[in-house]
Each structure stands twice: as structure tokens, then as C-alpha cells.
């Protein structure tokens, strides 16, 4: 800190010819505001560090949970196994997640956000929104065709099929995802002067979701599929669905 900025503190430089030790008063009307506040900066930095650390810990638990779910299945995986895989104490894990169902909720929520982020990233570049959605298809197909990713997706769907609580959380997140995708599709089609009937848009989004959901099943059934050709066909299909 420069001497001028630090004059208001205990170590402030003496002012006046006589060298008195009186701290310099703030400028008239300023009340000391607008100047650097080291204390506030430190607090802000600590908060950011705490948030980043908490987020890193959450991701650490989720990564461990996904590994356990893939290796042992949802039902056969215990919270103690997740703690061990994450190399964290039960107290730390339970600080972030109440139970396995809470972990599933976070996995599904993050998956939805990642998918929407792919589209938004392209949209932020400007230009045609439908084209931006198609550009993001490549990464979407790659993600959903990854056998490891597919295993988690199918594990969640399987659990939702006979666990009402998991089914409810999956449906709520899916509803949010479809609602946002409908909004993107409406804007993109509207910009091109295409129809934006609500039921029609909902049906188009449902088919688009079915395609990507089906890729997870195909990744398990046919993991040797030619991904480059598959991506091209999916892109052409979605182009027709979104802009026909």
C-alpha cells in the first residue's frame, strides 16, 4: 500500500511542518468513502475462496459418486463408499449432500446446466440461434455417447422408474430443461419467421430430448458406432426438427 493510501492508519505519515502525528482528515464531503478498503477486499477474497473451495468439494463428491454408481450401481453403493472414494470424512460429505438421492439431484441438475451452457455459449457469439443450437450438437453427441456418461444416465433413469422421490426430482429438472429449450426454440424460429405454436414447440423439444436420451442407450448397446457419422446424421435430423 502506498504511503498516501495508508495515511489514515496508525502508521500514517506525519503531516504539517511541525510533524504532528494527527491523522489526515478525509477530504471535504468525502467521509473517507470511495477510497480503497483493505478490510472489505480481504473479506471479499475470503468469501470467494470459500465459495470456490465449497464448489470444488461438491464436485469432488459428485465425481466419486458417479464412479461408485458406475462400478456398483445406485443401490449397491453406500455413502461410506462414496466418502472413501472422495477421500473425505462422512461429516464433510453430509455437509454438502443429505443422502444419495440428493447427490442424484445434483448430478442431473448439473447435466442439464451443462447442456444448456453448450447452447448459450454458441448463442453468445451472436447470429442465428437455431444455427447456434446445431453447432453445439457435436459436443452433445460426444457427451451422451460416452459409455461412462451413459452408464450414469441409465442408472438415474432406472432408479427413477421405481423410486417416487427420485422420479419426482428428475421430472422437475426435466420440466425446467424442456421449458428453457422451448424458449430458445421459440426465439430461434421466431427470428426466422417460422411458426411458434406452443404445443408444436413442445413436441419438437420432446423428440430432440428423445434423440439425446436414446444416445445413452446406444452407447451401451453399440459402443463402436462411428461417432463422426452419427454426429452428422443427428445434426441433420435436429436441423429438420428445429427449422422445418
Secondary structure, DSSP 8 states (H G I E B T S, - for coil): --TTTTTTSTT---BTTTTB-------TTTTTTTS--HHHHHHHHHHHHHHHHHHHHHHHHHHHHHHHHHHH-TTT--HHHHHHHHT--HHHHHHH-SSHHHHHHHHHHHHHHHHHHHHHHHHTT-S-HHHHHHHTHHHHHHHHT-HHHHHHHHHHHHHHHH-HHHHHHHHHHHHHHHHHHHHHHHHHHHHTT----HHHHHHHHHHHHHHHHHHHHHHHH-TT--HHHHHHHHHHHHHHHHH-
